[in-house]
């Protein structure tokens, strides 16, 4: 159910002084409802600062609030993505403010007017109260009170659910889209090229707003900017993307230039004006960091296209195997061809048994292979089910386990994606050394979350140099891909807001050590994700 009320989402960290100024500005705006997303501490020093921030937040009594306090540090990108998703569970529009953004008294009223006027225009991705400080001479012969630019703005911004749902926050897949699109970044500003390069090569920390900007460029969309400024920033020398020095310009409210809201001149569709566009782009050209000019996006795009032409799917650091004409299709792989128990897999099953499975649980093992994991899980579980795409494995496990182990209930063949059980059927779902064989791994993760009631326990190989070919593909031919910790962490965070990470360290045959931190000795990545932390459409209230 959605409503036309437009909530304001406030994202905070550890800056209590900035926050109080921001809240004073919001109070003057008479906003409808305030969603608050308070990130957790990075270290011990942060704990007291965040305590002070939350003390201020808990004293808000001038507007209805919905508060989400995190105990761990997610970083700004994950906080924003989670927060906007949360608001869009109920509303169609949102206005977003960070704790160092101060807005003029008219900001909220005008932002709602912009959002309502352009609600159904697919060419528009969002609105902002910010006007960058380029010369006002650009508006001398301009007939409207807003202008349009293909650049995302994250300082006092708003958008519609229809745009947000089109954003691909996966670096690997959006890198491929950029490579094929021959993306022209110049209309968004000279600095956009460098930001996209950093996004592709993984050197950009966070960057949720760059993903938004890339989506706009790919879809040829625009942001709505006012001709007067309603935003000031009090944190330009601190924060996620700030430098140690203030920029050579400052933002100042231009309240004296605002039109009466009933007299707003808003065009029905996107209009362009050469003078405004020239001044807008000149601002970013004059403030560009020269270092971002050293390597153009064209070079990055060429690199992507060359790798694709060679037969690889370039997805950031992830390289998927191309099936050779003279080699068997990995889909034909059967665990029954070689009845071998993999030591690291057994270690993972025992970890699930000893740490995550409760006596009386109903458990599903996805991709159970020859079934030795099912035997381990049944030690505590009340019932164990198994599914696999391999017909030979299904028949083998039925013969070896179903009649011999009374706790093994059903063994079924499935298509690799659509798990043939109802929602919330299983307390625990295990998936050990399977996901690296799966083409659409996001779909499988969603399905496992759907049928789980409490947790999904996953293991996949850690991509290590000794198990990787020079071209980046796994030496294990049957694996479509393997991931590093950072890559798989990003994938999982599209589905859940946080992850209980385990790492199995040691050589292939053991001995093994279970760790909570990644190391050079990590053989397998073993994350546990909870249904209660799910942010996808499969989410429901689960037991933790």
C-alpha positions as CSV (number, residue, x, y, z in Angstrom):
1,X,0.0,0.0,0.0
2,X,1.4,3.4,-0.9
3,X,0.4,7.0,-0.1
4,X,1.0,10.4,-1.7
5,X,2.5,11.8,1.5
6,X,6.2,12.5,0.9
7,X,8.4,11.4,3.8
8,X,11.9,12.9,4.5
9,X,14.7,10.5,5.1
10,X,17.6,11.7,7.3
11,X,20.9,9.9,7.3
12,X,23.2,10.4,10.3
13,X,26.6,9.2,11.5
14,X,28.7,10.8,14.3
15,X,28.4,14.6,13.7
16,X,26.1,15.9,16.5
17,X,27.0,19.5,15.9
18,X,26.1,19.4,12.2
19,X,23.0,17.3,13.0
20,X,21.5,19.9,15.3
21,X,21.7,22.6,12.6
22,X,20.2,20.2,10.1
23,X,17.3,19.4,12.4
24,X,16.6,23.0,13.1
25,X,16.3,23.6,9.4
26,X,14.0,20.6,8.9
27,X,11.8,21.8,11.8
28,X,11.2,25.1,10.1
29,X,10.1,23.2,6.9
30,X,7.1,21.5,8.6
31,X,7.8,18.2,7.1
32,X,5.1,15.4,7.1
33,X,7.1,12.5,8.6
34,X,10.8,11.9,9.3
35,X,12.5,8.6,8.7
36,X,15.8,8.5,10.6
37,X,18.7,6.1,9.7
38,X,21.6,6.3,12.2
39,X,24.7,4.4,11.2
40,X,26.7,2.4,13.8
41,X,30.3,3.0,15.0
42,X,33.5,2.2,13.1
43,X,35.5,2.1,16.3
44,X,35.5,2.7,20.0
45,X,35.9,6.5,19.5
46,X,32.8,6.6,17.4
47,X,30.6,5.0,20.1
48,X,30.4,8.1,22.3
49,X,29.8,10.4,19.3
50,X,27.0,8.3,18.1
51,X,25.5,8.1,21.5
52,X,25.4,11.9,21.5
53,X,23.8,11.9,18.0
54,X,21.1,9.5,19.1
55,X,20.4,11.5,22.2
56,X,19.6,14.4,20.0
57,X,17.5,12.3,17.7
58,X,15.5,10.8,20.6
59,X,14.5,14.3,21.7
60,X,12.6,15.1,18.4
61,X,9.0,15.8,19.3
62,X,8.0,18.2,16.5
63,X,7.3,15.5,13.8
64,X,6.3,11.9,13.7
65,X,9.5,9.8,13.3
66,X,10.4,6.3,12.3
67,X,13.9,5.4,13.6
68,X,16.4,2.8,12.4
69,X,19.5,2.6,14.6
70,X,22.3,0.3,13.4
71,X,24.7,-1.3,15.9
72,X,27.4,-1.9,13.3
73,X,28.9,0.5,10.7
74,X,27.4,0.0,7.3
75,X,28.9,3.1,5.6
76,X,26.9,5.8,3.8
77,X,26.1,3.9,0.6
78,X,24.6,0.9,2.4
79,X,22.7,3.2,4.8
80,X,21.2,5.2,1.9
81,X,20.3,2.1,-0.1
82,X,18.6,0.4,2.9
83,X,16.9,3.6,3.9
84,X,15.4,4.5,0.6
85,X,14.3,0.9,0.1
86,X,12.6,1.0,3.5
87,X,10.7,4.2,2.7
88,X,9.6,2.9,-0.7
89,X,8.0,-0.1,1.0
90,X,5.2,2.3,1.8
91,X,5.6,5.5,-0.2
92,X,6.1,6.4,-3.9
93,X,8.2,9.5,-3.3
94,X,11.0,10.5,-0.9
95,X,13.1,13.5,0.0
96,X,16.6,12.7,1.4
97,X,18.9,14.8,3.6
98,X,22.3,13.9,5.1
99,X,23.3,15.2,8.6
100,X,25.5,18.0,7.1
101,X,22.9,19.4,4.7
102,X,20.9,22.5,5.8
103,X,17.9,23.5,3.8
104,X,16.1,26.8,3.5
105,X,12.6,27.2,5.0
106,X,10.8,26.8,1.6
107,X,12.8,23.7,0.6
108,X,10.2,21.0,1.5
109,X,7.2,22.8,0.0
110,X,9.0,23.4,-3.3
111,X,10.5,19.9,-3.4
112,X,7.1,18.3,-3.0
113,X,5.8,20.6,-5.8
114,X,8.6,19.4,-8.1
115,X,8.0,15.8,-7.3
116,X,4.2,16.1,-7.9
117,X,4.6,18.0,-11.2
118,X,7.0,15.5,-12.7
119,X,5.8,12.3,-11.0
120,X,4.9,10.6,-14.3
121,X,7.6,11.8,-16.6
122,X,10.0,8.9,-17.3
123,X,12.7,11.3,-18.6
124,X,13.1,12.7,-15.1
125,X,15.0,10.8,-12.4
126,X,14.7,13.1,-9.5
127,X,14.7,16.7,-8.1
128,X,17.0,18.7,-5.9
129,X,17.0,22.0,-3.9
130,X,20.6,22.6,-4.9
131,X,21.8,25.2,-7.4
132,X,25.5,25.0,-7.9
133,X,27.1,28.4,-7.6
134,X,27.7,29.2,-11.3
135,X,27.0,32.7,-12.5
136,X,23.3,33.9,-12.4
137,X,23.9,35.6,-15.7
138,X,23.0,32.3,-17.3
139,X,19.4,32.8,-16.3
140,X,19.1,36.3,-17.8
141,X,17.0,35.2,-20.7
142,X,15.6,32.0,-19.2
143,X,11.8,31.6,-18.9
144,X,11.4,29.0,-16.1
145,X,12.1,28.5,-12.4
146,X,13.8,25.1,-12.9
147,X,16.3,23.7,-15.4
148,X,17.3,20.2,-16.3
149,X,20.6,18.5,-16.3
150,X,21.7,14.8,-16.7
151,X,23.6,14.8,-13.4
152,X,22.5,13.3,-10.1
153,X,22.6,15.6,-7.1
154,X,22.9,14.1,-3.6
155,X,22.7,17.2,-1.5
156,X,19.0,17.7,-0.6
157,X,17.4,15.5,-3.3
158,X,14.2,13.6,-3.9
159,X,13.0,10.9,-6.3
160,X,10.2,8.5,-7.2
161,X,10.1,4.8,-6.6
162,X,9.8,4.3,-10.3
163,X,13.4,5.6,-10.9
164,X,14.9,4.0,-7.8
165,X,13.8,0.5,-8.8
166,X,15.8,0.8,-12.1
167,X,19.1,1.4,-10.4
168,X,21.7,-1.4,-10.6
169,X,23.8,-1.2,-7.5
170,X,26.0,-4.1,-8.5
171,X,29.4,-2.9,-9.7
172,X,30.1,-6.0,-11.7
173,X,26.9,-5.9,-13.8
174,X,26.8,-2.1,-14.3
175,X,30.3,-2.2,-15.5
176,X,29.2,-4.4,-18.3
177,X,26.3,-2.1,-19.2
178,X,28.7,0.9,-19.3
179,X,31.0,-1.0,-21.6
180,X,28.3,-1.7,-24.2
181,X,26.6,1.7,-24.0
182,X,29.4,3.9,-25.4
183,X,28.5,6.2,-22.5
184,X,28.9,9.9,-23.1
185,X,29.6,11.5,-19.7
186,X,30.3,15.0,-20.9
187,X,26.7,16.3,-20.4
188,X,26.9,15.4,-16.7
189,X,30.2,17.3,-16.1
190,X,33.9,16.7,-16.6
191,X,34.4,15.0,-13.3
192,X,31.8,12.3,-14.0
193,X,34.3,10.4,-16.2
194,X,36.8,9.9,-13.4
195,X,34.1,8.8,-10.9
196,X,32.8,6.2,-13.3
197,X,36.3,4.9,-13.9
198,X,36.8,4.6,-10.1
199,X,33.5,2.8,-9.9
200,X,34.5,0.2,-12.5
201,X,38.0,-0.5,-11.2
202,X,36.7,-0.8,-7.6
203,X,38.7,2.1,-6.1
204,X,35.6,4.1,-5.3
205,X,34.5,3.7,-1.7
206,X,30.7,3.6,-1.5
207,X,29.5,5.6,-4.4
208,X,25.7,5.0,-4.2
209,X,25.2,8.4,-5.9
210,X,27.5,7.5,-8.8
211,X,25.4,4.4,-9.5
212,X,22.4,6.8,-9.6
213,X,24.3,9.0,-12.0
214,X,25.3,6.2,-14.3
215,X,21.7,4.9,-14.4
216,X,20.6,8.4,-15.5
217,X,23.2,8.5,-18.3
218,X,22.3,5.0,-19.4
219,X,18.6,5.9,-19.6
220,X,19.2,9.4,-20.9
221,X,17.4,11.0,-17.9
222,X,17.6,14.3,-16.2
223,X,17.4,15.9,-12.7
224,X,15.3,18.9,-11.9
225,X,17.3,21.8,-10.5
226,X,15.9,25.1,-9.2
227,X,17.2,28.4,-10.5
228,X,17.8,29.5,-6.9
229,X,19.7,27.7,-4.2
230,X,17.9,26.2,-1.1
231,X,20.8,24.1,0.2
232,X,23.9,24.7,2.3
233,X,26.5,22.1,3.4
234,X,28.2,22.3,6.8
235,X,30.5,19.2,6.3
236,X,32.5,19.9,3.2
237,X,35.8,19.1,5.0
238,X,34.7,15.8,6.5
239,X,32.6,12.8,5.6
240,X,32.7,10.0,3.1
241,X,33.6,12.0,0.0
242,X,35.1,15.1,1.4
243,X,38.6,16.5,1.3
244,X,40.7,18.1,4.0
245,X,40.2,21.5,2.5
246,X,37.0,23.4,1.8
247,X,36.3,23.9,-2.0
248,X,37.0,27.3,-3.5
249,X,33.3,28.1,-3.5
250,X,30.4,28.1,-1.0
251,X,26.7,27.5,-1.1
252,X,24.4,30.2,0.1
253,X,20.6,30.1,0.3
254,X,19.0,32.4,-2.3
255,X,15.7,32.8,-0.6
256,X,15.3,36.3,-1.9
257,X,15.2,35.0,-5.4
258,X,12.5,32.3,-4.8
259,X,9.3,32.7,-6.7
260,X,5.9,32.4,-5.0
261,X,4.9,28.8,-5.1
262,X,1.6,29.5,-6.8
263,X,3.5,31.4,-9.5
264,X,6.1,28.7,-10.2
265,X,7.0,28.5,-13.8
266,X,7.5,24.8,-14.5
267,X,7.7,23.5,-18.1
268,X,5.6,20.5,-18.9
269,X,8.6,18.6,-20.3
270,X,12.4,18.7,-20.4
271,X,13.7,21.9,-22.0
272,X,17.2,22.9,-22.8
273,X,18.9,26.3,-22.8
274,X,22.4,26.8,-24.2
275,X,23.4,29.5,-21.8
276,X,22.3,27.5,-18.7
277,X,23.9,24.3,-19.9
278,X,27.2,26.0,-20.7
279,X,27.4,27.7,-17.2
280,X,26.4,24.5,-15.5
281,X,29.1,22.4,-17.2
282,X,31.7,25.2,-16.8
283,X,31.3,24.9,-13.1
284,X,32.4,21.3,-13.1
285,X,35.2,21.9,-15.6
286,X,36.7,24.6,-13.4
287,X,36.5,22.4,-10.3
288,X,37.7,19.1,-11.8
289,X,40.6,17.3,-10.2
290,X,43.4,17.1,-12.8
291,X,44.1,13.5,-11.7
292,X,40.7,12.4,-13.0
293,X,41.7,13.4,-16.5
294,X,44.7,11.0,-16.9
295,X,42.6,8.0,-17.9
296,X,39.5,8.6,-19.9
297,X,36.3,6.5,-19.8
298,X,37.0,5.6,-23.4
299,X,40.0,3.6,-22.3
300,X,38.0,1.8,-19.7
301,X,35.2,1.1,-22.2
302,X,37.7,-0.2,-24.8
303,X,39.1,-2.5,-22.2
304,X,35.7,-3.8,-21.4
305,X,34.8,-4.4,-25.0
306,X,38.2,-6.1,-25.7
307,X,37.6,-8.6,-22.9
308,X,34.1,-9.3,-24.0
309,X,35.3,-9.9,-27.6
310,X,37.8,-12.4,-26.2
311,X,34.8,-14.4,-24.8
312,X,34.8,-13.1,-21.2
313,X,32.0,-11.4,-19.4
314,X,33.8,-8.5,-17.8
315,X,32.1,-7.8,-14.5
316,X,34.6,-5.7,-12.5
317,X,36.9,-8.3,-11.0
318,X,34.5,-11.1,-11.7
319,X,35.2,-13.1,-14.9
320,X,32.8,-15.7,-16.0
321,X,33.9,-18.7,-18.0
322,X,33.0,-19.0,-21.6
323,X,32.0,-22.5,-22.5
324,X,34.5,-23.8,-25.1
325,X,33.1,-25.7,-28.1
326,X,35.4,-28.6,-27.4
327,X,34.8,-28.9,-23.7
328,X,31.7,-30.2,-21.8
329,X,29.1,-27.8,-20.6
330,X,29.5,-27.2,-16.9
331,X,25.8,-27.8,-16.6
332,X,26.4,-31.5,-17.4
333,X,28.5,-31.9,-14.2
334,X,27.4,-34.7,-11.9
335,X,28.8,-35.3,-8.4
336,X,28.0,-39.0,-8.9
337,X,30.8,-39.3,-11.6
338,X,33.3,-39.2,-8.8
339,X,32.1,-40.2,-5.3
340,X,34.5,-37.9,-3.5
341,X,33.8,-36.1,-0.2
342,X,35.3,-32.7,-0.2
343,X,37.0,-31.9,3.2
344,X,36.1,-28.2,3.2
345,X,32.5,-28.9,2.4
346,X,32.3,-31.3,5.4
347,X,33.8,-28.6,7.6
348,X,31.1,-26.2,6.4
349,X,28.3,-28.7,7.2
350,X,29.7,-29.2,10.7
351,X,29.9,-25.5,11.2
352,X,26.3,-25.2,10.3
353,X,25.4,-28.1,12.6
354,X,27.3,-26.8,15.6
355,X,26.6,-23.1,15.4
356,X,23.4,-22.4,13.4
357,X,21.1,-25.5,13.5
358,X,18.8,-26.0,16.5
359,X,17.4,-29.2,17.7
360,X,14.1,-29.7,16.0
361,X,14.8,-27.5,12.9
362,X,13.5,-28.4,9.5
363,X,16.5,-28.0,7.1
364,X,16.8,-27.8,3.3
365,X,20.1,-28.6,1.6
366,X,20.3,-26.9,-1.9
367,X,22.5,-28.8,-4.3
368,X,23.1,-31.7,-1.9
369,X,25.3,-33.7,-4.3
370,X,25.9,-37.2,-3.1
371,X,24.3,-36.4,0.2
372,X,27.0,-36.7,2.9
373,X,26.0,-33.2,4.1
374,X,22.4,-34.3,4.6
375,X,23.7,-37.0,7.0
376,X,25.6,-34.4,9.0
377,X,22.7,-32.0,9.2
378,X,20.3,-34.7,10.4
379,X,22.2,-35.1,13.6
380,X,20.3,-32.2,15.1
381,X,17.6,-31.4,12.6
382,X,14.1,-32.8,12.9
383,X,13.7,-33.2,9.2
384,X,16.2,-32.7,6.3
385,X,15.1,-32.1,2.6
386,X,17.5,-32.1,-0.4
387,X,17.2,-30.7,-3.9
388,X,19.6,-30.8,-6.8
389,X,19.6,-30.2,-10.6
390,X,21.5,-33.4,-11.1
391,X,19.1,-36.3,-11.8
392,X,21.8,-38.9,-11.1
393,X,22.5,-37.3,-7.7
394,X,18.8,-37.2,-6.8
395,X,18.4,-40.9,-7.5
396,X,21.6,-41.8,-5.7
397,X,20.6,-39.9,-2.5
398,X,17.1,-41.3,-2.5
399,X,18.6,-44.8,-2.6
400,X,21.3,-44.2,0.0
401,X,19.5,-42.0,2.5
402,X,15.7,-41.8,2.3
403,X,14.9,-45.2,3.5
404,X,18.0,-45.6,5.7
405,X,17.8,-42.3,7.6
406,X,14.3,-41.5,9.0
407,X,15.1,-37.8,9.3
408,X,15.6,-37.4,5.5
409,X,12.2,-36.5,4.2
410,X,12.2,-35.6,0.5
411,X,14.9,-35.5,-2.2
412,X,13.7,-33.7,-5.3
413,X,15.1,-32.5,-8.6
414,X,14.6,-28.9,-9.4
415,X,15.6,-26.5,-12.3
416,X,18.3,-24.7,-10.4
417,X,16.3,-21.6,-9.5
418,X,12.7,-22.2,-8.5
419,X,12.7,-24.1,-5.2
420,X,9.6,-26.3,-5.1
421,X,8.5,-25.4,-1.6
422,X,6.2,-22.7,0.0
423,X,7.5,-19.5,1.7
424,X,9.1,-19.9,5.2
425,X,9.1,-23.7,4.9
426,X,12.6,-24.2,6.4
427,X,14.3,-23.0,9.6
428,X,17.6,-23.3,7.8
429,X,18.6,-23.5,4.2
430,X,22.2,-24.6,3.4
431,X,23.9,-24.2,0.1
432,X,27.5,-25.5,0.1
433,X,29.8,-25.1,-2.9
434,X,26.8,-24.6,-5.3
435,X,26.4,-20.9,-6.1
436,X,29.7,-20.8,-8.1
437,X,28.0,-23.2,-10.6
438,X,24.9,-21.0,-11.0
439,X,24.3,-18.5,-13.8
440,X,21.8,-16.3,-12.2
441,X,23.0,-16.4,-8.6
442,X,20.9,-13.4,-7.4
443,X,17.8,-15.3,-8.4
444,X,18.9,-18.3,-6.4
445,X,19.7,-16.2,-3.3
446,X,16.2,-14.7,-3.4
447,X,14.6,-18.1,-3.7
448,X,16.6,-19.4,-0.7
449,X,15.6,-16.4,1.4
450,X,12.0,-17.0,0.3
451,X,11.7,-20.5,1.6
452,X,13.8,-19.9,4.7
453,X,12.2,-19.0,8.0
454,X,15.4,-18.0,9.8
455,X,18.8,-18.3,8.0
456,X,20.5,-19.2,4.7
457,X,24.0,-20.7,5.2
458,X,26.2,-20.4,2.1
459,X,29.7,-21.6,1.3
460,X,31.6,-20.8,-1.9
461,X,35.4,-21.0,-2.7
462,X,37.5,-17.9,-2.0
463,X,39.2,-16.8,-5.3
464,X,42.9,-17.5,-4.7
465,X,45.8,-17.1,-7.2
466,X,46.8,-20.7,-7.1
467,X,43.3,-21.8,-8.1
468,X,42.9,-19.1,-10.8
469,X,43.9,-19.1,-14.5
470,X,45.9,-16.2,-16.0
471,X,42.8,-15.0,-17.7
472,X,40.9,-14.8,-14.4
473,X,38.7,-17.9,-14.8
474,X,38.7,-20.6,-12.2
475,X,41.1,-23.6,-12.7
476,X,38.2,-25.7,-11.6
477,X,36.5,-26.0,-15.0
478,X,33.1,-26.8,-13.5
479,X,32.9,-23.4,-11.7
480,X,31.4,-20.6,-13.8
481,X,33.1,-18.1,-11.6
482,X,34.7,-17.6,-8.2
483,X,34.6,-14.5,-6.0
484,X,36.8,-12.6,-3.6
485,X,35.3,-11.7,-0.2
486,X,34.7,-8.1,-1.3
487,X,32.8,-9.2,-4.5
488,X,30.6,-11.7,-2.7
489,X,29.9,-9.3,0.1
490,X,28.6,-6.7,-2.4
491,X,26.4,-9.4,-4.0
492,X,24.8,-10.5,-0.8
493,X,24.2,-6.9,0.4
494,X,21.8,-6.5,-2.5
495,X,19.6,-9.0,-0.6
496,X,20.3,-8.5,3.1
497,X,21.4,-5.5,5.1
498,X,24.1,-7.3,7.0
499,X,26.0,-10.6,6.9
500,X,27.3,-13.0,9.6
501,X,30.7,-13.8,7.9
502,X,32.7,-17.0,8.6
503,X,35.9,-18.0,6.8
504,X,37.4,-21.5,6.6
505,X,41.2,-21.2,6.5
506,X,43.7,-23.9,5.6
507,X,44.9,-26.1,2.7
508,X,42.6,-28.1,0.5
509,X,42.8,-31.2,2.6
510,X,42.9,-29.5,6.0
511,X,43.4,-29.1,8.9
512,X,41.0,-26.1,9.0
513,X,40.4,-23.1,11.2
514,X,37.1,-21.2,11.4
515,X,37.7,-17.4,11.5
516,X,35.6,-14.3,11.5
517,X,38.1,-12.3,9.4
518,X,39.4,-12.9,5.9
519,X,43.1,-13.8,5.5
520,X,45.6,-15.0,2.9
521,X,44.9,-18.5,4.1
522,X,41.1,-18.4,3.6
523,X,40.0,-21.3,1.5
524,X,36.2,-20.8,1.5
525,X,33.8,-17.9,2.1
526,X,31.0,-19.0,4.4
527,X,28.4,-16.2,5.0
528,X,25.2,-16.6,6.9
529,X,22.3,-14.4,6.0
530,X,19.2,-13.9,8.1
531,X,15.6,-13.7,6.9
532,X,15.0,-10.9,9.3
533,X,17.7,-8.8,7.6
534,X,16.3,-9.3,4.1
535,X,15.7,-6.2,2.0
536,X,14.4,-8.0,-1.1
537,X,10.8,-8.6,-2.1
538,X,11.0,-12.0,-0.4
539,X,11.4,-10.4,3.0
540,X,9.0,-11.2,5.8
541,X,9.3,-11.3,9.5
542,X,11.6,-14.1,10.5
543,X,13.0,-15.5,13.7
544,X,16.5,-14.4,14.7
